[in-house]
Amino acid sequence: MMIDWPNCEFVDRDPARMSGAWLFRGTRVPVRSLFENLEDGATIDQYLEWFPGVTRRQAEGVLEHAAASLSLPART
């Protein structure tokens, strides 16, 4: 299942920036970094300390969006 990032208000993507990766809006921080750090055992507070350009609302919004995307019907 793919996450519907274009409909997430907390991210954006530009092919000319960071190789077109999904970034937290207004930053150069890849969204992937949040998931990688959480998978490695980091807390949200640690992540926000390590990536000060990302706000708590952005991080929580991305996680909520990803969770909501899991409940969407699969596209055929």
All heavy atoms as a GROMACS GRO file, in nm:
protein
  608
    1MET      N    1   0.084  -0.119   0.000
    1MET     CA    2   0.000   0.000   0.000
    1MET      C    3   0.088   0.124   0.000
    1MET      O    4   0.179   0.136   0.080
    1MET     CB    5  -0.088  -0.005   0.125
    1MET     CG    6  -0.161   0.120   0.156
    1MET     SD    7  -0.324   0.107   0.088
    1MET     CE    8  -0.371   0.274   0.076
    2MET      N    9   0.060   0.213  -0.091
    2MET     CA   10   0.136   0.338  -0.098
    2MET      C   11   0.061   0.447  -0.023
    2MET      O   12  -0.061   0.452  -0.023
    2MET     CB   13   0.157   0.379  -0.243
    2MET     CG   14   0.249   0.283  -0.315
    2MET     SD   15   0.303   0.342  -0.475
    2MET     CE   16   0.373   0.498  -0.437
    3ILE      N   17   0.137   0.533   0.042
    3ILE     CA   18   0.078   0.645   0.115
    3ILE      C   19   0.051   0.758   0.017
    3ILE      O   20   0.133   0.789  -0.069
    3ILE     CB   21   0.170   0.689   0.229
    3ILE    CG1   22   0.186   0.573   0.328
    3ILE    CG2   23   0.117   0.812   0.298
    3ILE    CD1   24   0.286   0.598   0.437
    4ASP      N   25  -0.061   0.821   0.030
    4ASP     CA   26  -0.106   0.928  -0.059
    4ASP      C   27  -0.045   1.062  -0.017
    4ASP      O   28  -0.114   1.150   0.034
    4ASP     CB   29  -0.259   0.932  -0.056
    4ASP     CG   30  -0.316   1.027  -0.158
    4ASP    OD1   31  -0.247   1.058  -0.256
    4ASP    OD2   32  -0.431   1.070  -0.139
    5TRP      N   33   0.086   1.078  -0.035
    5TRP     CA   34   0.156   1.198   0.010
    5TRP      C   35   0.107   1.326  -0.056
    5TRP      O   36   0.107   1.430   0.010
    5TRP     CB   37   0.307   1.183  -0.008
    5TRP     CG   38   0.367   1.084   0.085
    5TRP    CD1   39   0.436   0.972   0.053
    5TRP    CD2   40   0.362   1.085   0.229
    5TRP    NE1   41   0.474   0.904   0.166
    5TRP    CE2   42   0.430   0.972   0.276
    5TRP    CE3   43   0.305   1.172   0.323
    5TRP    CZ2   44   0.445   0.943   0.411
    5TRP    CZ3   45   0.319   1.142   0.458
    5TRP    CH2   46   0.388   1.030   0.500
    6PRO      N   47   0.067   1.328  -0.182
    6PRO     CA   48   0.024   1.456  -0.241
    6PRO      C   49  -0.091   1.522  -0.166
    6PRO      O   50  -0.109   1.643  -0.175
    6PRO     CB   51  -0.019   1.418  -0.382
    6PRO     CG   52   0.060   1.296  -0.414
    6PRO     CD   53   0.069   1.221  -0.283
    7ASN      N   54  -0.167   1.446  -0.089
    7ASN     CA   55  -0.278   1.502  -0.013
    7ASN      C   56  -0.244   1.531   0.132
    7ASN      O   57  -0.333   1.558   0.212
    7ASN     CB   58  -0.400   1.410  -0.021
    7ASN     CG   59  -0.459   1.410  -0.161
    7ASN    OD1   60  -0.470   1.514  -0.224
    7ASN    ND2   61  -0.495   1.294  -0.209
    8CYS      N   62  -0.117   1.528   0.166
    8CYS     CA   63  -0.073   1.558   0.303
    8CYS      C   64  -0.023   1.701   0.308
    8CYS      O   65   0.071   1.738   0.238
    8CYS     CB   66   0.038   1.462   0.346
    8CYS     SG   67   0.097   1.491   0.514
    9GLU      N   68  -0.085   1.783   0.390
    9GLU     CA   69  -0.052   1.925   0.398
    9GLU      C   70   0.085   1.954   0.458
    9GLU      O   71   0.134   2.066   0.450
    9GLU     CB   72  -0.159   2.000   0.477
    9GLU     CG   73  -0.162   1.962   0.624
    9GLU     CD   74  -0.267   2.036   0.702
    9GLU    OE1   75  -0.251   2.158   0.724
    9GLU    OE2   76  -0.366   1.971   0.741
   10PHE      N   77   0.148   1.856   0.518
   10PHE     CA   78   0.273   1.878   0.589
   10PHE      C   79   0.398   1.847   0.507
   10PHE      O   80   0.510   1.862   0.555
   10PHE     CB   81   0.275   1.793   0.718
   10PHE     CG   82   0.158   1.824   0.805
   10PHE    CD1   83   0.050   1.736   0.812
   10PHE    CD2   84   0.152   1.941   0.878
   10PHE    CE1   85  -0.060   1.764   0.892
   10PHE    CE2   86   0.043   1.971   0.957
   10PHE     CZ   87  -0.064   1.883   0.964
   11VAL      N   88   0.379   1.803   0.383
   11VAL     CA   89   0.493   1.765   0.299
   11VAL      C   90   0.483   1.832   0.162
   11VAL      O   91   0.377   1.876   0.121
   11VAL     CB   92   0.502   1.612   0.280
   11VAL    CG1   93   0.512   1.542   0.415
   11VAL    CG2   94   0.384   1.558   0.203
   12ASP      N   95   0.596   1.838   0.096
   12ASP     CA   96   0.597   1.879  -0.044
   12ASP      C   97   0.712   1.812  -0.115
   12ASP      O   98   0.799   1.750  -0.053
   12ASP     CB   99   0.598   2.031  -0.060
   12ASP     CG  100   0.721   2.099  -0.002
   12ASP    OD1  101   0.818   2.032   0.034
   12ASP    OD2  102   0.720   2.223   0.008
   13ARG      N  103   0.710   1.825  -0.246
   13ARG     CA  104   0.809   1.756  -0.329
   13ARG      C  105   0.839   1.843  -0.450
   13ARG      O  106   0.749   1.898  -0.512
   13ARG     CB  107   0.748   1.625  -0.374
   13ARG     CG  108   0.837   1.538  -0.456
   13ARG     CD  109   0.758   1.418  -0.501
   13ARG     NE  110   0.841   1.301  -0.505
   13ARG     CZ  111   0.800   1.182  -0.538
   13ARG    NH1  112   0.672   1.162  -0.567
   13ARG    NH2  113   0.880   1.081  -0.542
   14ASP      N  114   0.968   1.855  -0.480
   14ASP     CA  115   1.013   1.930  -0.596
   14ASP      C  116   1.126   1.849  -0.658
   14ASP      O  117   1.226   1.822  -0.592
   14ASP     CB  118   1.063   2.068  -0.552
   14ASP     CG  119   1.115   2.153  -0.665
   14ASP    OD1  120   1.139   2.101  -0.776
   14ASP    OD2  121   1.134   2.272  -0.643
   15PRO      N  122   1.111   1.808  -0.784
   15PRO     CA  123   1.215   1.726  -0.847
   15PRO      C  124   1.353   1.791  -0.845
   15PRO      O  125   1.454   1.721  -0.851
   15PRO     CB  126   1.166   1.709  -0.991
   15PRO     CG  127   1.020   1.737  -0.986
   15PRO     CD  128   0.998   1.832  -0.873
   16ALA      N  129   1.359   1.923  -0.831
   16ALA     CA  130   1.487   1.993  -0.831
   16ALA      C  131   1.551   2.001  -0.691
   16ALA      O  132   1.663   2.049  -0.678
   16ALA     CB  133   1.469   2.134  -0.886
   17ARG      N  134   1.478   1.956  -0.589
   17ARG     CA  135   1.531   1.961  -0.452
   17ARG      C  136   1.544   1.821  -0.394
   17ARG      O  137   1.452   1.742  -0.402
   17ARG     CB  138   1.437   2.043  -0.361
   17ARG     CG  139   1.436   2.189  -0.394
   17ARG     CD  140   1.340   2.270  -0.307
   17ARG     NE  141   1.366   2.247  -0.166
   17ARG     CZ  142   1.270   2.240  -0.075
   17ARG    NH1  143   1.144   2.250  -0.110
   17ARG    NH2  144   1.299   2.221   0.051
   18MET      N  145   1.656   1.793  -0.336
   18MET     CA  146   1.679   1.667  -0.264
   18MET      C  147   1.636   1.545  -0.348
   18MET      O  148   1.570   1.454  -0.298
   18MET     CB  149   1.607   1.668  -0.130
   18MET     CG  150   1.648   1.780  -0.036
   18MET     SD  151   1.818   1.764   0.024
   18MET     CE  152   1.804   1.623   0.128
   19SER      N  153   1.668   1.547  -0.474
   19SER     CA  154   1.640   1.436  -0.566
   19SER      C  155   1.492   1.402  -0.575
   19SER      O  156   1.455   1.289  -0.604
   19SER     CB  157   1.720   1.312  -0.527
   19SER     OG  158   1.858   1.339  -0.527
   20GLY      N  159   1.406   1.499  -0.548
   20GLY     CA  160   1.263   1.477  -0.560
   20GLY      C  161   1.200   1.401  -0.444
   20GLY      O  162   1.086   1.357  -0.453
   21ALA      N  163   1.273   1.388  -0.333
   21ALA     CA  164   1.219   1.317  -0.216
   21ALA      C  165   1.108   1.399  -0.153
   21ALA      O  166   1.105   1.522  -0.163
   21ALA     CB  167   1.330   1.294  -0.114
   22TRP      N  168   1.016   1.331  -0.085
   22TRP     CA  169   0.914   1.401  -0.008
   22TRP      C  170   0.982   1.463   0.112
   22TRP      O  171   1.055   1.396   0.185
   22TRP     CB  172   0.804   1.304   0.038
   22TRP     CG  173   0.714   1.267  -0.074
   22TRP    CD1  174   0.711   1.149  -0.142
   22TRP    CD2  175   0.613   1.349  -0.134
   22TRP    NE1  176   0.616   1.154  -0.240
   22TRP    CE2  177   0.552   1.276  -0.236
   22TRP    CE3  178   0.568   1.478  -0.110
   22TRP    CZ2  179   0.451   1.326  -0.316
   22TRP    CZ3  180   0.466   1.529  -0.189
   22TRP    CH2  181   0.409   1.453  -0.291
   23LEU      N  182   0.959   1.593   0.131
   23LEU     CA  183   1.022   1.669   0.239
   23LEU      C  184   0.915   1.728   0.329
   23LEU      O  185   0.802   1.755   0.285
   23LEU     CB  186   1.106   1.784   0.182
   23LEU     CG  187   1.208   1.748   0.076
   23LEU    CD1  188   1.272   1.876   0.020
   23LEU    CD2  189   1.314   1.656   0.132
   24PHE      N  190   0.952   1.752   0.453
   24PHE     CA  191   0.864   1.829   0.539
   24PHE      C  192   0.855   1.969   0.479
   24PHE      O  193   0.957   2.029   0.445
   24PHE     CB  194   0.918   1.835   0.682
   24PHE     CG  195   0.899   1.708   0.758
   24PHE    CD1  196   1.001   1.615   0.768
   24PHE    CD2  197   0.778   1.682   0.820
   24PHE    CE1  198   0.984   1.498   0.839
   24PHE    CE2  199   0.759   1.563   0.890
   24PHE     CZ  200   0.862   1.471   0.899
   25ARG      N  201   0.734   2.018   0.462
   25ARG     CA  202   0.710   2.148   0.398
   25ARG      C  203   0.796   2.257   0.464
   25ARG      O  204   0.802   2.269   0.586
   25ARG     CB  205   0.563   2.187   0.408
   25ARG     CG  206   0.526   2.307   0.325
   25ARG     CD  207   0.378   2.333   0.323
   25ARG     NE  208   0.299   2.219   0.276
   25ARG     CZ  209   0.277   2.190   0.147
   25ARG    NH1  210   0.330   2.266   0.053
   25ARG    NH2  211   0.204   2.087   0.113
   26GLY      N  212   0.866   2.334   0.379
   26GLY     CA  213   0.948   2.443   0.426
   26GLY      C  214   1.085   2.403   0.477
   26GLY      O  215   1.157   2.485   0.533
   27THR      N  216   1.122   2.276   0.459
   27THR     CA  217   1.252   2.227   0.507
   27THR      C  218   1.322   2.150   0.394
   27THR      O  219   1.265   2.130   0.288
   27THR     CB  220   1.239   2.132   0.628
   27THR    OG1  221   1.193   2.003   0.583
   27THR    CG2  222   1.145   2.187   0.733
   28ARG      N  223   1.441   2.105   0.425
   28ARG     CA  224   1.512   2.012   0.337
   28ARG      C  225   1.522   1.876   0.406
   28ARG      O  226   1.609   1.795   0.374
   28ARG     CB  227   1.651   2.067   0.304
   28ARG     CG  228   1.646   2.193   0.220
   28ARG     CD  229   1.784   2.248   0.187
   28ARG     NE  230   1.869   2.154   0.118
   28ARG     CZ  231   1.874   2.135  -0.014
   28ARG    NH1  232   1.795   2.205  -0.091
   28ARG    NH2  233   1.957   2.048  -0.068
   29VAL      N  234   1.433   1.849   0.500
   29VAL     CA  235   1.435   1.724   0.578
   29VAL      C  236   1.342   1.623   0.512
   29VAL      O  237   1.221   1.646   0.503
   29VAL     CB  238   1.392   1.750   0.724
   29VAL    CG1  239   1.393   1.619   0.802
   29VAL    CG2  240   1.482   1.854   0.789
   30PRO      N  241   1.396   1.511   0.467
   30PRO     CA  242   1.313   1.408   0.406
   30PRO      C  243   1.217   1.344   0.506
   30PRO      O  244   1.254   1.316   0.620
   30PRO     CB  245   1.413   1.303   0.356
   30PRO     CG  246   1.545   1.371   0.356
   30PRO     CD  247   1.538   1.476   0.462
   31VAL      N  248   1.094   1.322   0.462
   31VAL     CA  249   0.993   1.254   0.545
   31VAL      C  250   1.044   1.116   0.585
   31VAL      O  251   1.023   1.071   0.697
   31VAL     CB  252   0.859   1.246   0.469
   31VAL    CG1  253   0.760   1.159   0.541
   31VAL    CG2  254   0.803   1.386   0.446
   32ARG      N  255   1.114   1.051   0.496
   32ARG     CA  256   1.168   0.917   0.522
   32ARG      C  257   1.251   0.915   0.651
   32ARG      O  258   1.252   0.816   0.724
   32ARG     CB  259   1.254   0.872   0.404
   32ARG     CG  260   1.325   0.741   0.426
   32ARG     CD  261   1.418   0.707   0.310
   32ARG     NE  262   1.345   0.696   0.186
   32ARG     CZ  263   1.303   0.582   0.133
   32ARG    NH1  264   1.328   0.468   0.194
   32ARG    NH2  265   1.239   0.580   0.020
   33SER      N  266   1.319   1.027   0.679
   33SER     CA  267   1.406   1.030   0.798
   33SER      C  268   1.326   1.010   0.926
   33SER      O  269   1.376   0.952   1.023
   33SER     CB  270   1.485   1.161   0.804
   33SER     OG  271   1.399   1.271   0.829
   34LEU      N  272   1.202   1.058   0.930
   34LEU     CA  273   1.118   1.037   1.049
   34LEU      C  274   1.094   0.889   1.071
   34LEU      O  275   1.115   0.836   1.181
   34LEU     CB  276   0.985   1.111   1.034
   34LEU     CG  277   0.883   1.086   1.146
   34LEU    CD1  278   0.937   1.133   1.281
   34LEU    CD2  279   0.752   1.155   1.113
   35PHE      N  280   1.052   0.820   0.967
   35PHE     CA  281   1.022   0.677   0.980
   35PHE      C  282   1.149   0.597   1.011
   35PHE      O  283   1.145   0.505   1.094
   35PHE     CB  284   0.954   0.626   0.853
   35PHE     CG  285   0.819   0.686   0.834
   35PHE    CD1  286   0.800   0.794   0.748
   35PHE    CD2  287   0.709   0.639   0.904
   35PHE    CE1  288   0.675   0.852   0.732
   35PHE    CE2  289   0.583   0.696   0.889
   35PHE     CZ  290   0.567   0.803   0.803
   36GLU      N  291   1.260   0.631   0.948
   36GLU     CA  292   1.384   0.559   0.975
   36GLU      C  293   1.429   0.576   1.120
   36GLU      O  294   1.470   0.479   1.184
   36GLU     CB  295   1.494   0.607   0.880
   36GLU     CG  296   1.472   0.565   0.738
   36GLU     CD  297   1.569   0.627   0.639
   36GLU    OE1  298   1.638   0.726   0.672
   36GLU    OE2  299   1.574   0.576   0.526
   37ASN      N  300   1.419   0.698   1.171
   37ASN     CA  301   1.461   0.722   1.309
   37ASN      C  302   1.368   0.654   1.408
   37ASN      O  303   1.415   0.597   1.508
   37ASN     CB  304   1.471   0.872   1.336
   37ASN     CG  305   1.601   0.929   1.287
   37ASN    OD1  306   1.702   0.924   1.356
   37ASN    ND2  307   1.602   0.980   1.164
   38LEU      N  308   1.238   0.657   1.382
   38LEU     CA  309   1.145   0.588   1.472
   38LEU      C  310   1.168   0.438   1.469
   38LEU      O  311   1.163   0.371   1.573
   38LEU     CB  312   1.001   0.622   1.434
   38LEU     CG  313   0.958   0.767   1.458
   38LEU    CD1  314   0.816   0.788   1.408
   38LEU    CD2  315   0.972   0.807   1.603
   39GLU      N  316   1.194   0.384   1.351
   39GLU     CA  317   1.223   0.240   1.339
   39GLU      C  318   1.348   0.202   1.416
   39GLU      O  319   1.358   0.090   1.468
   39GLU     CB  320   1.238   0.200   1.193
   39GLU     CG  321   1.109   0.197   1.116
   39GLU     CD  322   1.128   0.173   0.967
   39GLU    OE1  323   1.243   0.158   0.921
   39GLU    OE2  324   1.026   0.171   0.896
   40ASP      N  325   1.443   0.294   1.423
   40ASP     CA  326   1.567   0.268   1.495
   40ASP      C  327   1.556   0.291   1.646
   40ASP      O  328   1.654   0.281   1.718
   40ASP     CB  329   1.681   0.354   1.438
   40ASP     CG  330   1.727   0.306   1.302
   40ASP    OD1  331   1.696   0.191   1.264
   40ASP    OD2  332   1.794   0.385   1.231
   41GLY      N  333   1.434   0.327   1.692
   41GLY     CA  334   1.412   0.341   1.836
   41GLY      C  335   1.408   0.482   1.889
   41GLY      O  336   1.394   0.502   2.010
   42ALA      N  337   1.422   0.582   1.803
   42ALA     CA  338   1.416   0.721   1.849
   42ALA      C  339   1.274   0.757   1.890
   42ALA      O  340   1.177   0.699   1.840
   42ALA     CB  341   1.464   0.816   1.739
   43THR      N  342   1.263   0.854   1.977
   43THR     CA  343   1.132   0.908   2.013
   43THR      C  344   1.104   1.031   1.926
   43THR      O  345   1.196   1.086   1.863
   43THR     CB  346   1.129   0.951   2.161
   43THR    OG1  347   1.220   1.061   2.178
   43THR    CG2  348   1.165   0.836   2.254
   44ILE      N  349   0.981   1.075   1.926
   44ILE     CA  350   0.946   1.198   1.852
   44ILE      C  351   1.027   1.315   1.908
   44ILE      O  352   1.078   1.398   1.832
   44ILE     CB  353   0.795   1.228   1.863
   44ILE    CG1  354   0.715   1.124   1.788
   44ILE    CG2  355   0.762   1.367   1.812
   44ILE    CD1  356   0.714   1.140   1.638
   45ASP      N  357   1.039   1.324   2.040
   45ASP     CA  358   1.114   1.434   2.100
   45ASP      C  359   1.260   1.433   2.054
   45ASP      O  360   1.317   1.539   2.025
   45ASP     CB  361   1.107   1.427   2.254
   45ASP     CG  362   0.970   1.465   2.306
   45ASP    OD1  363   0.899   1.545   2.241
   45ASP    OD2  364   0.931   1.413   2.413
   46GLN      N  365   1.321   1.316   2.048
   46GLN     CA  366   1.459   1.308   2.000
   46GLN      C  367   1.466   1.354   1.855
   46GLN      O  368   1.555   1.430   1.818
   46GLN     CB  369   1.512   1.165   2.012
   46GLN     CG  370   1.538   1.123   2.154
   46GLN     CD  371   1.571   0.976   2.165
   46GLN    OE1  372   1.510   0.891   2.098
   46GLN    NE2  373   1.669   0.943   2.249
   47TYR      N  374   1.374   1.304   1.773
   47TYR     CA  375   1.374   1.341   1.632
   47TYR      C  376   1.364   1.493   1.616
   47TYR      O  377   1.439   1.553   1.539
   47TYR     CB  378   1.259   1.272   1.559
   47TYR     CG  379   1.256   1.304   1.413
   47TYR    CD1  380   1.339   1.238   1.324
   47TYR    CD2  381   1.173   1.404   1.363
   47TYR    CE1  382   1.340   1.269   1.190
   47TYR    CE2  383   1.172   1.437   1.229
   47TYR     CZ  384   1.256   1.369   1.143
   47TYR     OH  385   1.258   1.401   1.010
   48LEU      N  386   1.275   1.555   1.689
   48LEU     CA  387   1.256   1.700   1.678
   48LEU      C  388   1.380   1.775   1.725
   48LEU      O  389   1.412   1.882   1.674
   48LEU     CB  390   1.133   1.743   1.757
   48LEU     CG  391   1.001   1.688   1.704
   48LEU    CD1  392   0.886   1.725   1.797
   48LEU    CD2  393   0.974   1.736   1.562
   49GLU      N  394   1.451   1.719   1.821
   49GLU     CA  395   1.577   1.780   1.866
   49GLU      C  396   1.683   1.769   1.757
   49GLU      O  397   1.758   1.863   1.733
   49GLU     CB  398   1.624   1.709   1.993
   49GLU     CG  399   1.752   1.765   2.051
   49GLU     CD  400   1.795   1.690   2.176
   49GLU    OE1  401   1.708   1.643   2.252
   49GLU    OE2  402   1.917   1.677   2.196
   50TRP      N  403   1.689   1.656   1.691
   50TRP     CA  404   1.790   1.632   1.587
   50TRP      C  405   1.759   1.707   1.457
   50TRP      O  406   1.849   1.736   1.380
   50TRP     CB  407   1.803   1.483   1.557
   50TRP     CG  408   1.844   1.400   1.675
   50TRP    CD1  409   1.919   1.440   1.783
   50TRP    CD2  410   1.814   1.263   1.699
   50TRP    NE1  411   1.936   1.337   1.872
   50TRP    CE2  412   1.872   1.226   1.823
   50TRP    CE3  413   1.741   1.168   1.629
   50TRP    CZ2  414   1.862   1.098   1.875
   50TRP    CZ3  415   1.731   1.040   1.682
   50TRP    CH2  416   1.791   1.006   1.803
   51PHE      N  417   1.631   1.734   1.432
   51PHE     CA  418   1.588   1.802   1.309
   51PHE      C  419   1.502   1.922   1.348
   51PHE      O  420   1.379   1.921   1.335
   51PHE     CB  421   1.509   1.706   1.219
   51PHE     CG  422   1.589   1.589   1.172
   51PHE    CD1  423   1.591   1.470   1.243
   51PHE    CD2  424   1.665   1.598   1.056
   51PHE    CE1  425   1.666   1.362   1.200
   51PHE    CE2  426   1.740   1.490   1.012
   51PHE     CZ  427   1.741   1.372   1.084
   52PRO      N  428   1.567   2.030   1.397
   52PRO     CA  429   1.493   2.144   1.452
   52PRO      C  430   1.404   2.218   1.352
   52PRO      O  431   1.315   2.291   1.393
   52PRO     CB  432   1.603   2.235   1.508
   52PRO     CG  433   1.728   2.192   1.440
   52PRO     CD  434   1.711   2.048   1.405
   53GLY      N  435   1.423   2.198   1.224
   53GLY     CA  436   1.337   2.263   1.126
   53GLY      C  437   1.199   2.201   1.116
   53GLY      O  438   1.105   2.260   1.062
   54VAL      N  439   1.184   2.080   1.170
   54VAL     CA  440   1.056   2.008   1.165
   54VAL      C  441   0.980   2.039   1.293
   54VAL      O  442   1.035   2.031   1.403
   54VAL     CB  443   1.079   1.856   1.152
   54VAL    CG1  444   0.946   1.781   1.153
   54VAL    CG2  445   1.158   1.824   1.026
   55THR      N  446   0.854   2.076   1.280
   55THR     CA  447   0.772   2.105   1.397
   55THR      C  448   0.703   1.977   1.447
   55THR      O  449   0.686   1.881   1.371
   55THR     CB  450   0.663   2.210   1.366
   55THR    OG1  451   0.568   2.153   1.274
   55THR    CG2  452   0.723   2.337   1.308
   56ARG      N  453   0.661   1.981   1.571
   56ARG     CA  454   0.588   1.867   1.627
   56ARG      C  455   0.460   1.843   1.546
   56ARG      O  456   0.424   1.730   1.517
   56ARG     CB  457   0.554   1.891   1.774
   56ARG     CG  458   0.473   1.776   1.835
   56ARG     CD  459   0.456   1.791   1.984
   56ARG     NE  460   0.584   1.786   2.053
   56ARG     CZ  461   0.650   1.674   2.085
   56ARG    NH1  462   0.597   1.556   2.056
   56ARG    NH2  463   0.765   1.679   2.146
   57ARG      N  464   0.392   1.949   1.509
   57ARG     CA  465   0.268   1.935   1.432
   57ARG      C  466   0.295   1.866   1.298
   57ARG      O  467   0.216   1.784   1.253
   57ARG     CB  468   0.201   2.072   1.411
   57ARG     CG  469   0.072   2.061   1.336
   57ARG     CD  470  -0.033   1.984   1.419
   57ARG     NE  471  -0.147   1.951   1.335
   57ARG     CZ  472  -0.193   1.828   1.312
   57ARG    NH1  473  -0.139   1.724   1.369
   57ARG    NH2  474  -0.296   1.809   1.233
   58GLN      N  475   0.406   1.901   1.232
   58GLN     CA  476   0.441   1.835   1.106
   58GLN      C  477   0.466   1.686   1.127
   58GLN      O  478   0.415   1.603   1.052
   58GLN     CB  479   0.566   1.899   1.044
   58GLN     CG  480   0.543   2.034   0.981
   58GLN     CD  481   0.672   2.094   0.932
   58GLN    OE1  482   0.770   2.101   1.007
   58GLN    NE2  483   0.673   2.138   0.808
   59ALA      N  484   0.548   1.653   1.226
   59ALA     CA  485   0.582   1.513   1.251
   59ALA      C  486   0.457   1.433   1.286
   59ALA      O  487   0.433   1.325   1.230
   59ALA     CB  488   0.686   1.502   1.362
   60GLU      N  489   0.376   1.486   1.376
   60GLU     CA  490   0.254   1.415   1.414
   60GLU      C  491   0.156   1.408   1.297
   60GLU      O  492   0.089   1.306   1.278
   60GLU     CB  493   0.190   1.483   1.535
   60GLU     CG  494   0.271   1.462   1.662
   60GLU     CD  495   0.217   1.538   1.782
   60GLU    OE1  496   0.126   1.622   1.767
   60GLU    OE2  497   0.268   1.513   1.893
   61GLY      N  498   0.150   1.515   1.218
   61GLY     CA  499   0.060   1.515   1.102
   61GLY      C  500   0.100   1.411   0.999
   61GLY      O  501   0.014   1.345   0.940
   62VAL      N  502   0.229   1.395   0.977
   62VAL     CA  503   0.277   1.294   0.882
   62VAL      C  504   0.243   1.154   0.933
   62VAL      O  505   0.198   1.069   0.857
   62VAL     CB  506   0.429   1.311   0.858
   62VAL    CG1  507   0.493   1.186   0.803
   62VAL    CG2  508   0.453   1.428   0.764
   63LEU      N  509   0.264   1.131   1.061
   63LEU     CA  510   0.231   0.999   1.118
   63LEU      C  511   0.081   0.972   1.110
   63LEU      O  512   0.039   0.862   1.075
   63LEU     CB  513   0.280   0.989   1.261
   63LEU     CG  514   0.432   0.990   1.279
   63LEU    CD1  515   0.469   0.997   1.426
   63LEU    CD2  516   0.495   0.869   1.213
   64GLU      N  517  -0.001   1.073   1.140
   64GLU     CA  518  -0.146   1.057   1.130
   64GLU      C  519  -0.189   1.030   0.985
   64GLU      O  520  -0.275   0.946   0.960
   64GLU     CB  521  -0.216   1.182   1.183
   64GLU     CG  522  -0.203   1.200   1.332
   64GLU     CD  523  -0.243   1.338   1.380
   64GLU    OE1  524  -0.293   1.421   1.299
   64GLU    OE2  525  -0.222   1.366   1.500
   65HIS      N  526  -0.127   1.101   0.892
   65HIS     CA  527  -0.160   1.082   0.751
   65HIS      C  528  -0.123   0.941   0.706
   65HIS      O  529  -0.201   0.876   0.636
   65HIS     CB  530  -0.088   1.186   0.664
   65HIS     CG  531  -0.123   1.178   0.520
   65HIS    ND1  532  -0.238   1.232   0.470
   65HIS    CD2  533  -0.060   1.118   0.417
   65HIS    CE1  534  -0.245   1.209   0.340
   65HIS    NE2  535  -0.138   1.139   0.306
   66ALA      N  536  -0.005   0.895   0.747
   66ALA     CA  537   0.038   0.760   0.710
   66ALA      C  538  -0.058   0.656   0.769
   66ALA      O  539  -0.098   0.561   0.700
   66ALA     CB  540   0.180   0.734   0.758
   67ALA      N  541  -0.097   0.674   0.895
   67ALA     CA  542  -0.189   0.580   0.959
   67ALA      C  543  -0.324   0.581   0.889
   67ALA      O  544  -0.382   0.474   0.864
   67ALA     CB  545  -0.204   0.614   1.106
   68ALA      N  546  -0.374   0.698   0.854
   68ALA     CA  547  -0.502   0.708   0.785
   68ALA      C  548  -0.495   0.644   0.648
   68ALA      O  549  -0.593   0.582   0.601
   68ALA     CB  550  -0.546   0.853   0.774
   69SER      N  551  -0.381   0.656   0.581
   69SER     CA  552  -0.365   0.597   0.448
   69SER      C  553  -0.374   0.445   0.451
   69SER      O  554  -0.415   0.383   0.355
   69SER     CB  555  -0.230   0.637   0.387
   69SER     OG  556  -0.226   0.775   0.360
   70LEU      N  557  -0.339   0.386   0.564
   70LEU     CA  558  -0.345   0.240   0.576
   70LEU      C  559  -0.488   0.189   0.576
   70LEU      O  560  -0.512   0.073   0.542
   70LEU     CB  561  -0.274   0.196   0.704
   70LEU     CG  562  -0.125   0.221   0.707
   70LEU    CD1  563  -0.068   0.186   0.845
   70LEU    CD2  564  -0.054   0.143   0.600
   71SER      N  565  -0.583   0.275   0.609
   71SER     CA  566  -0.721   0.230   0.614
   71SER      C  567  -0.798   0.259   0.484
   71SER      O  568  -0.914   0.225   0.471
   71SER     CB  569  -0.795   0.298   0.730
   71SER     OG  570  -0.801   0.438   0.709
   72LEU      N  571  -0.730   0.320   0.386
   72LEU     CA  572  -0.795   0.346   0.257
   72LEU      C  573  -0.804   0.218   0.174
   72LEU      O  574  -0.715   0.133   0.182
   72LEU     CB  575  -0.715   0.451   0.178
   72LEU     CG  576  -0.709   0.590   0.237
   72LEU    CD1  577  -0.615   0.678   0.154
   72LEU    CD2  578  -0.846   0.653   0.245
   73PRO      N  579  -0.908   0.204   0.093
   73PRO     CA  580  -0.915   0.086   0.006
   73PRO      C  581  -0.803   0.087  -0.096
   73PRO      O  582  -0.759   0.194  -0.141
   73PRO     CB  583  -1.052   0.099  -0.061
   73PRO     CG  584  -1.101   0.235  -0.033
   73PRO     CD  585  -1.020   0.293   0.079
   74ALA      N  586  -0.755  -0.029  -0.132
   74ALA     CA  587  -0.648  -0.041  -0.231
   74ALA      C  588  -0.697   0.006  -0.367
   74ALA      O  589  -0.813  -0.017  -0.405
   74ALA     CB  590  -0.599  -0.184  -0.239
   75ARG      N  591  -0.609   0.072  -0.440
   75ARG     CA  592  -0.642   0.115  -0.577
   75ARG      C  593  -0.624  -0.001  -0.672
   75ARG      O  594  -0.532  -0.080  -0.659
   75ARG     CB  595  -0.550   0.229  -0.620
   75ARG     CG  596  -0.571   0.355  -0.542
   75ARG     CD  597  -0.482   0.463  -0.596
   75ARG     NE  598  -0.483   0.576  -0.506
   75ARG     CZ  599  -0.388   0.666  -0.500
   75ARG    NH1  600  -0.285   0.658  -0.579
   75ARG    NH2  601  -0.397   0.765  -0.417
   76THR      N  602  -0.712  -0.010  -0.768
   76THR     CA  603  -0.700  -0.119  -0.866
   76THR      C  604  -0.675  -0.063  -1.003
   76THR      O  605  -0.686   0.050  -1.030
   76THR     CB  606  -0.826  -0.206  -0.868
   76THR    OG1  607  -0.939  -0.122  -0.893
   76THR    CG2  608  -0.842  -0.280  -0.739
   0.00000   0.00000   0.00000
